[in-house]
């Protein structure tokens, strides 16, 4: 029977060979996505600067376009009425790969924006479905640890991409077109392989196929909103700073990314254990406290004209703190109804990208006036996230979603 028509319950799937089990598929997808996405990300700043003469406003516009599909991720709910989540995730992965492969074929503003939009549709729909499948397929008691190892796998794939680019870019005279084609092609091929080889895994709890907004998830929604707003500073401007202010070339930018990846591969599995040991609240409070300090220090790079060594150190620490964001996933897994996972993943992705649609272009204009102000604003955003994290209870569960839940229940009684 064709794998596309072979529907298999999760408990039955545990009897399959290890390489065909649901958890293995999660690891395979976690490896495939970064090959295309981080090939694009590693080359982006230099590519748009050299080929299309982008300035801060242009890069802000590009990232606004990139985030529009994330804002529309709620559309996943409509698609999964007709297409299984697993199939949608793999098709989206293939779209990401194909659009990445074609990026260098259109080295003008319009072409870059169109290809960015298409690759972003693939990326954001894949990520929405992937988060849903992770929370449906992984047991609650082991989810933080397995998510940590999945993060390490993604970091390993990204490490391979960065390492190859850094080592071979200059000696072999690699071109943007060749690297984009190879990186995107590999992701597309892995997605097609997984689509044809793996059976369709059926979670025990059917997912609600309509928009779900529940009042008791309000803290999760707020954390997602602030996470999306804050992430733009790192994704858009931290890397652009290294190119614009310090003149980093492709192999130097990738070298910095490589340091991040080595640390992530070593640290990511422990982050899952940290969340499991100390809880989501403590993990997120620690993350956001660190990010406040890092963003303030980014501003210091401009105010005090610190060297690129300081900026590079901050970039690495910044990236490491973001790894603790897996605590948001497990927090939601603990407080949610099982059938809410898929629709809420889509809604949360849209909420996460509300600010992402307008912030990059607005901050790109602010960047032209004062780059330091952009990072000071990010520190303020991280402070808001820190305040929200303190509202997570020590032991979150359905009926105990925030520190106020117990008081509300007691008052009602």
C-alpha positions in Angstrom: 0.0 0.0 0.0 1.3 3.5 -0.8 2.6 5.3 2.3 0.4 8.3 1.4 -2.7 6.0 2.0 -1.3 3.9 4.8 -2.7 5.4 8.0 -1.1 4.0 11.1 -1.9 4.7 14.8 1.0 6.0 16.9 1.0 3.1 19.3 1.1 0.6 16.3 3.9 2.7 14.7 6.2 2.0 17.6 6.5 -1.6 16.2 8.0 -0.3 13.0 11.8 -0.3 12.4 13.4 2.5 14.2 14.1 4.5 11.0 10.3 4.5 10.1 8.9 5.6 13.4 7.1 8.9 14.1 9.9 10.3 16.3 12.5 9.5 13.6 10.5 11.4 11.1 10.5 14.4 13.4 14.3 14.2 13.5 14.5 13.8 9.7 12.4 16.9 9.2 14.4 18.8 11.8 17.5 18.0 9.8 16.0 18.8 6.4 14.5 22.3 7.1 17.8 24.1 8.2 19.6 22.9 5.1 17.6 25.2 2.9 16.6 27.9 5.3 20.1 28.5 6.8 21.7 28.3 3.4 19.5 31.2 2.5 20.0 32.9 5.8 23.8 32.5 5.7 24.1 34.2 2.3 21.3 36.7 2.5 22.9 39.8 3.9 25.9 39.6 1.6 23.8 38.5 -1.4 21.3 41.5 -1.1 24.1 43.9 -0.4 26.3 42.9 -3.3 23.7 42.0 -5.9 20.9 44.5 -5.1 22.6 47.2 -3.0 20.2 46.8 -0.1 20.2 49.3 2.7 18.6 49.1 6.2 15.1 50.1 4.8 15.3 47.4 2.0 16.3 44.7 4.4 13.5 45.7 6.7 11.0 45.5 3.8 12.4 42.1 2.8 11.8 40.7 6.3 8.4 42.2 6.5 7.5 40.3 3.3 9.1 37.2 4.7 6.9 37.4 7.8 3.5 37.8 6.0 3.0 34.1 5.5 3.7 33.6 9.2 0.9 36.1 9.9 -1.3 34.0 7.6 -0.3 30.7 9.3 -3.9 30.5 10.6 -4.7 29.4 7.1 -3.2 26.0 8.0 -6.5 25.3 9.8 -8.4 25.5 6.4 -5.8 23.4 4.6 -5.8 20.5 7.1 -9.5 20.0 6.4 -8.5 18.6 3.0 -4.9 17.5 3.6 -3.4 15.6 6.5 -1.0 17.6 8.7 1.9 15.3 7.9 1.5 15.7 4.2 1.1 19.4 4.5 4.3 19.7 6.5 6.3 17.7 3.9 4.9 19.6 0.9 5.7 22.8 2.7 9.2 21.6 3.3 9.6 20.9 -0.5 8.3 24.4 -1.3 10.9 25.9 1.0 13.6 23.9 -0.8 12.5 24.8 -4.3 12.1 28.5 -3.6 15.6 28.6 -1.9 17.1 26.9 -4.9 15.9 29.6 -7.3 16.8 32.6 -5.1 19.9 33.7 -7.1 18.0 33.5 -10.4 16.3 36.8 -9.6 18.9 39.2 -8.2 16.7 42.3 -8.2 14.5 43.7 -5.4 11.2 42.4 -6.9 12.6 38.9 -7.7 14.1 38.6 -4.3 10.9 39.6 -2.6 8.8 37.1 -4.6 11.2 34.2 -3.9 11.4 35.2 -0.3 7.6 35.2 0.0 7.4 31.7 -1.5 10.1 30.2 0.6 8.5 31.8 3.6 5.1 30.2 2.8 7.0 26.8 2.9 8.9 27.6 6.0 6.0 29.0 8.1 3.5 26.3 7.1 6.1 23.7 7.8 6.9 25.1 11.2 3.3 25.5 12.1 2.5 21.8 11.3 5.8 20.6 12.8 5.1 22.2 16.2 1.7 20.6 16.1 3.0 17.1 15.3 5.7 17.4 17.9 3.2 18.1 20.7 0.8 15.4 19.4 3.4 12.7 18.9 5.7 13.2 21.9 4.7 12.0 25.4 4.4 14.9 27.9 6.9 13.3 30.4 9.6 13.1 27.8 8.8 16.0 25.5 11.3 18.6 26.9 14.2 16.1 26.6 13.3 14.9 23.1 12.7 18.5 21.9 16.2 19.3 23.1 17.6 16.6 21.0 15.6 17.6 18.0 17.0 21.1 18.4 20.5 19.6 18.5 19.7 17.8 15.3 18.6 21.0 13.6 21.8 22.7 14.9 23.9 19.8 13.5 22.3 20.3 10.0 22.9 24.0 10.2 26.5 23.4 11.3 27.1 21.3 8.2 25.7 24.0 6.0 27.8 26.8 7.6 30.9 24.7 7.8 30.8 23.8 4.1 30.2 27.4 3.0 32.9 28.8 5.3 35.5 26.2 4.3 34.8 26.0 0.5 33.4 29.5 -0.4 36.8 31.1 -1.2 39.0 28.1 -2.2 36.4 26.8 -4.7 35.1 30.2 -5.7 31.5 29.2 -4.9 28.7 31.3 -6.3 25.5 32.3 -4.7 23.5 30.4 -7.4 25.4 27.1 -6.9 25.0 27.2 -3.1 21.3 28.2 -3.2 20.6 25.4 -5.7 22.4 22.7 -3.7 21.0 23.7 -0.3 17.4 24.0 -1.6 17.7 20.8 -3.6 18.7 18.7 -0.7 15.8 19.9 1.4 13.4 19.3 -1.4 14.7 15.8 -2.0 14.5 14.8 1.7 10.9 16.1 1.9 9.9 14.0 -1.2 11.7 10.9 0.3 9.7 11.3 3.6 6.5 11.9 1.7 6.9 8.6 -0.2 8.4 6.4 2.4 6.7 7.1 5.7 3.2 6.0 6.6 0.7 8.6 7.7 0.8 8.5 11.5 -2.5 9.0 13.4 -2.5 10.6 16.8 -5.0 9.3 19.3 -6.8 12.6 19.7 -8.5 14.0 16.6 -7.7 17.7 16.0 -10.3 20.4 15.8 -10.3 21.8 12.3 -11.5 25.3 13.0 -10.0 28.4 14.7 -9.7 28.0 18.4 -9.2 31.0 20.7 -9.6 30.1 24.4 -9.5 32.7 27.2 -7.5 30.3 29.4 -4.6 30.3 26.8 -4.2 34.1 27.1 -0.8 34.0 28.7 0.5 31.6 26.0 -0.8 34.0 23.3 0.9 37.0 25.0 4.2 35.1 25.2 4.0 34.2 21.6 3.2 37.8 20.6 6.2 39.2 22.4 8.5 36.4 21.2 7.6 37.3 17.6 8.3 41.0 18.1 11.5 40.4 19.9 12.8 37.8 17.5 12.8 40.3 14.6 15.6 42.2 16.2 17.8 39.2 16.3 16.8 37.7 12.9 16.9 41.0 11.0 19.3 43.4 12.5 21.9 41.5 14.7 23.4 39.8 11.6 23.0 42.9 9.4 25.0 44.8 12.0 28.0 42.5 11.6 27.9 43.2 7.8 27.1 46.9 7.8 29.1 48.1 10.9 32.1 45.7 10.9 32.2 44.8 7.2 32.0 41.0 7.7 32.3 39.0 4.5 30.4 35.8 3.7 33.0 33.4 5.2 33.3 35.6 8.3 29.5 35.8 8.9 29.3 32.0 8.5 32.2 31.5 10.8 30.2 33.4 13.5 27.2 31.2 12.8 29.4 28.1 13.1 30.4 29.1 16.6 26.7 29.4 17.5 26.0 26.0 16.1 28.8 24.2 17.9 27.6 25.6 21.2 24.0 24.8 20.4 24.7 21.2 19.5 26.4 20.8 22.9 23.9 22.8 24.9 20.5 22.0 23.3 20.0 18.5 24.8 20.7 20.0 28.2 18.2 22.8 27.7 15.5 20.2 27.5 16.7 18.7 30.8 16.8 22.1 32.3 13.2 22.8 31.4 12.2 19.4 32.7 14.1 19.9 36.0 13.4 23.5 36.8 10.1 24.1 35.0 8.9 26.3 32.2 8.6 29.4 34.4 12.2 29.4 35.7 13.6 28.6 32.3 11.8 31.5 30.6 12.6 33.9 33.4 16.2 33.1 33.0 16.0 33.4 29.2 14.4 36.8 29.2 16.6 38.2 31.9 19.6 37.3 29.8 18.1 38.8 26.7 17.4 42.1 28.4 21.1 42.3 29.2 22.2 41.2 25.7 20.1 43.8 23.9 21.3 46.6 26.2 24.8 45.5 25.4 24.0 45.6 21.7 23.2 49.3 22.2 26.5 49.7 23.9 28.3 48.5 20.7 27.1 51.8 19.1 27.1 54.1 22.1 30.6 53.1 23.2 32.0 51.9 19.8 32.9 48.5 21.2 34.9 46.2 18.9 33.5 43.4 16.7 34.8 40.9 19.3 32.2 42.2 21.8 29.4 42.2 19.2 30.3 38.7 18.1 30.3 37.5 21.7 26.9 39.0 22.3 25.5 37.4 19.1 26.6 34.0 20.3 25.0 34.5 23.8 21.9 35.9 22.2 21.4 32.8 20.1 22.0 30.5 23.0 19.3 32.1 25.1 16.7 31.6 22.4 17.1 27.9 22.7 15.1 28.0 26.0 12.1 29.0 24.0 11.2 25.3 23.8 9.7 25.9 27.3 6.8 27.7 25.6 6.0 24.6 23.7 5.9 22.3 26.7 4.0 24.9 28.7 1.2 24.9 26.1 1.4 21.1 25.9 0.7 20.9 29.6 -2.3 23.3 29.7 -4.0 22.4 26.4 -6.8 20.1 25.5 -5.3 17.4 23.2 -7.6 18.3 20.3 -6.6 22.0 20.5 -3.0 21.5 19.5 -3.2 21.8 15.7 -5.5 24.8 15.5 -3.8 26.6 18.4 -0.4 26.0 16.7 -1.7 27.9 13.7 -3.3 30.6 15.7 -0.2 31.0 17.9 2.0 31.3 14.7 -0.3 34.1 13.5 -0.1 35.9 16.8 3.6 35.4 16.8 3.9 37.2 13.5 1.5 40.1 14.1 4.4 42.4 15.1 6.7 40.7 12.5 4.6 42.1 9.6 5.2 45.7 10.4 8.2 45.8 12.8 11.0 45.1 10.4 10.1 47.8 7.9 9.5 50.4 10.7 12.6 49.4 12.6 14.5 49.5 9.3 13.6 53.2 9.1 14.6 53.7 12.7 17.9 51.9 12.0 18.7 54.6 9.4 18.5 57.1 12.3 19.9 55.2 15.2 20.8 51.5 15.2 21.3 51.6 19.0 17.6 52.7 19.5 16.5 49.5 17.7 18.3 47.4 20.3 17.1 49.5 23.2 13.6 48.9 22.0 14.3 45.2 21.9 15.5 45.3 25.6 12.1 46.8 26.4 10.3 44.0 24.6 12.4 41.4 26.5 11.4 43.1 29.8 7.7 42.7 28.9 8.3 39.0 28.1 10.1 38.6 31.5 7.1 40.1 33.3 4.8 37.7 31.5 7.0 34.7 32.3 6.6 35.3 36.0 2.8 34.7 35.6 3.4 31.0 34.7 2.6 28.7 37.7 5.3 26.3 39.0 3.2 23.3 37.8 1.1 24.4 34.8 -1.8 22.1 33.8 -5.3 22.4 32.5 -7.1 24.5 35.0 -3.8 26.0 36.3 -2.7 28.0 33.3 -1.5 31.1 35.2 -0.6 32.2 38.8 -4.1 33.7 38.9 -6.0 30.5 38.0 -6.0 29.2 41.6 -7.2 32.5 43.0 -10.0 32.8 40.4 -11.2 29.3 41.2 -11.1 30.0 45.0 -13.1 33.2 44.5 -15.7 31.3 42.4 -16.1 28.8 45.2 
